[in-house]
């Protein structure tokens, strides 16, 4: 494992703003002082404070700059964007996977599956207004991967049979069926979230950092340097 620079990869936050604040405080005290911060996505849904999370990380990246703080897109962030683009077609699916909590964090009630189109559009418009143009534009511009040296970071994993620079965005956001069982043959280490792990540890070229913050109270970050990984959790 040879990243060209030290960095911290933070797992899926899922609306847990309190845990994010706690983890960031711990990293300031104990982690590498010059390490870049990389968030692997899934900032919204499940937890109760998605609006606060989005405001916090958007502000942090604006202040730090995209060179020092990298925010990647997860599948839940994509579902929020899908709702903004076509609320009636995608809303029911999003609601089943935590979208209701995200709406509630903006003071917006859910919409019944049988509701008329106007109700869906009204909910979408209220969410868009609550987020604001700058935050929506930022969310739409989030990249799906970041790489340093032979370490590749994405949200859900990568197709082990395809070079990392040729991966489909959908694979990086939603995952691939072979990712967890087939090791890569190119020496690339993949840091990822999306799939909850009880114990974060490097294994077979994969470094998972999603420890199920919304369900377990444990939000995890991995500090990666040449030849070693150190984990920090709330």
C-alpha positions in Angstrom: 0.0 0.0 0.0 1.7 3.2 -1.2 -0.4 6.3 -1.2 1.5 9.3 -2.6 0.3 11.3 0.5 -1.2 10.5 3.8 -5.0 10.8 3.9 -8.0 10.1 6.2 -11.0 8.2 4.7 -14.2 8.7 6.6 -17.0 6.1 6.3 -20.7 6.6 5.6 -22.1 9.4 7.8 -25.8 8.9 7.1 -27.2 12.0 8.8 -25.2 11.5 12.0 -23.9 15.0 12.4 -23.2 14.6 16.1 -20.9 11.6 15.4 -19.2 13.5 12.6 -18.4 16.4 14.9 -17.1 14.0 17.6 -14.9 12.1 15.0 -13.5 15.3 13.6 -12.5 16.4 17.0 -10.7 13.2 17.7 -8.9 13.3 14.4 -7.6 16.8 15.2 -6.1 15.5 18.4 -4.6 12.2 17.3 -4.3 11.9 13.5 -1.7 13.0 11.0 -1.7 16.8 11.0 -1.2 17.2 7.2 -3.4 14.4 6.0 -6.0 15.1 3.4 -9.6 14.3 4.4 -11.6 12.1 2.1 -15.3 11.3 2.7 -16.6 8.2 0.9 -20.2 9.4 0.5 -23.7 8.6 1.9 -24.0 11.8 3.8 -27.8 11.7 4.0 -30.6 9.3 5.0 -31.1 6.9 7.9 -29.9 9.3 10.6 -31.9 12.3 11.8 -29.6 15.2 10.8 -28.9 15.0 7.1 -29.4 18.7 6.6 -26.8 19.5 9.3 -24.3 17.0 7.8 -24.7 18.5 4.3 -24.3 22.1 5.6 -21.2 21.1 7.7 -19.3 19.2 5.0 -20.2 21.8 2.3 -18.9 24.6 4.6 -15.8 22.6 5.5 -14.8 21.9 1.9 -15.5 25.5 0.9 -13.2 26.7 3.6 -10.5 24.0 3.1 -10.6 23.8 -0.7 -11.2 20.7 -2.8 -7.4 19.9 -2.8 -7.4 19.3 1.0 -10.9 17.8 1.4 -12.4 15.4 -1.1 -16.1 14.5 -0.9 -17.2 11.6 -3.0 -20.7 10.6 -4.1 -22.6 7.7 -2.5 -25.7 5.9 -3.6 -27.9 7.7 -1.1 -26.6 11.0 -2.3 -27.5 9.9 -5.8 -31.0 8.9 -4.6 -31.5 12.4 -3.3 -30.5 13.9 -6.6 -32.8 11.4 -8.4 -35.7 12.7 -6.2 -34.9 16.3 -7.2 -34.9 15.3 -10.9 -38.0 13.1 -10.9 -39.7 13.0 -7.5 -42.7 10.8 -8.4 -40.7 8.2 -10.2 -37.9 7.9 -7.6 -39.4 9.1 -4.4 -41.0 5.9 -3.1 -37.7 3.9 -3.5 -35.8 6.7 -1.8 -38.3 6.9 1.1 -37.9 3.2 1.8 -34.1 3.6 2.2 -34.0 6.6 4.5 -35.2 9.5 2.4 -38.0 10.2 4.8 -35.4 11.1 7.5 -33.7 13.4 5.1 -36.9 15.2 4.3 -37.7 15.5 8.0 -34.3 17.1 8.7 -35.5 19.9 6.4 -39.0 20.0 8.1 -40.7 18.3 5.2 -43.3 15.5 5.5 -43.2 12.4 3.3 -45.6 11.9 0.4 -47.9 8.9 0.0 -47.2 6.6 -2.9 -50.7 7.2 -4.2 -50.5 11.0 -3.9 -51.0 13.1 -7.0 -48.0 14.5 -9.0 -48.5 17.9 -7.5 -47.8 16.7 -4.0 -44.5 15.1 -5.1 -43.5 18.3 -6.9 -44.3 20.4 -3.9 -42.2 18.2 -1.6 -39.3 18.3 -4.1 -39.6 22.1 -4.4 -39.5 22.5 -0.7 -36.4 20.3 -0.4 -34.7 22.2 -3.2 -35.5 25.5 -1.4 -34.3 24.2 1.9 -31.0 23.0 0.4 -30.3 26.1 -1.6 -28.8 26.4 -5.1 -25.2 26.3 -4.0 -25.6 23.1 -2.0 -27.5 21.3 -4.8 -24.9 22.3 -7.3 -22.1 21.1 -5.0 -23.9 17.8 -4.5 -24.3 17.3 -8.3 -20.6 18.0 -8.9 -19.3 15.4 -6.4 -16.8 13.0 -8.0 -17.2 9.2 -7.7 -13.6 8.3 -7.0 -10.2 9.6 -5.9 -6.8 8.0 -6.2 -3.3 8.5 -4.7 -0.5 6.2 -5.6 -1.9 2.6 -5.6 -4.8 3.5 -3.3 -8.2 4.1 -4.9 -11.2 5.5 -3.0 -14.8 5.1 -4.0 -18.1 4.6 -2.3 -19.3 1.1 -2.9 -16.4 -0.8 -4.5 -15.1 -1.5 -8.0 -15.2 -4.2 -10.6 -12.0 -6.3 -9.9 -11.8 -7.2 -13.6 -11.7 -3.6 -14.9 -8.9 -1.0 -14.4 -9.8 1.6 -11.9 -9.7 4.4 -14.4 -12.2 2.6 -16.6 -14.8 1.9 -13.9 -18.5 2.9 -14.6 -19.8 5.5 -12.2 -22.8 3.3 -11.4 -20.4 0.6 -10.2 -18.5 2.9 -8.0 -21.7 4.3 -6.4 -23.7 1.0 -6.2 -21.1 -1.7 -6.1 -20.2 -4.8 -8.1 -21.1 -8.4 -7.2 -17.5 -9.6 -7.5 -15.9 -6.9 -5.4 -16.1 -8.6 -2.0 -14.9 -12.0 -3.2 -12.5 -11.5 -6.1 -9.1 -9.9 -5.3 -7.7 -7.4 -7.8 -4.6 -8.5 -9.7 -3.2 -5.0 -10.4 -1.9 -4.1 -6.9 -4.5 -1.4 -6.3 -6.0 -1.1 -2.8 -9.6 0.0 -2.7 -10.9 2.0 0.2 -14.7 2.0 0.3 -17.9 2.4 2.4 -21.4 1.2 1.5 -21.2 -2.3 3.1 -21.3 -2.2 6.9 -18.4 -4.1 8.6 -18.3 -4.9 12.3 -14.5 -4.5 12.3 -12.7 -2.2 9.9 -9.5 -3.8 8.7 -7.5 -4.2 5.5 -8.1 -7.5 3.7 -7.3 -8.8 0.2 -6.7 -5.3 -1.2 -9.9 -3.9 0.3 -10.2 -1.4 3.2 -13.8 -1.0 4.4 -14.7 2.1 6.5 -18.5 1.9 6.9 -19.2 0.8 10.5 -22.9 1.5 10.4 -22.9 4.9 12.2 -26.7 5.4 12.2 -27.2 1.9 13.8 -24.1 1.4 15.9 -23.0 4.8 17.0 -19.6 4.1 15.4 -18.4 6.4 12.7 -15.0 5.4 11.5 -12.0 7.0 9.7 -8.9 5.2 8.4 -5.5 7.0 8.3 -3.6 5.6 5.4 0.2 6.1 5.0 2.7 4.0 3.1 2.5 0.4 4.4 0.1 1.0 7.2 -3.5 1.9 8.2 -4.7 3.2 11.5 -8.4 3.3 12.4 -10.3 5.9 14.5 -13.9 5.4 15.6 -16.4 7.3 17.8 
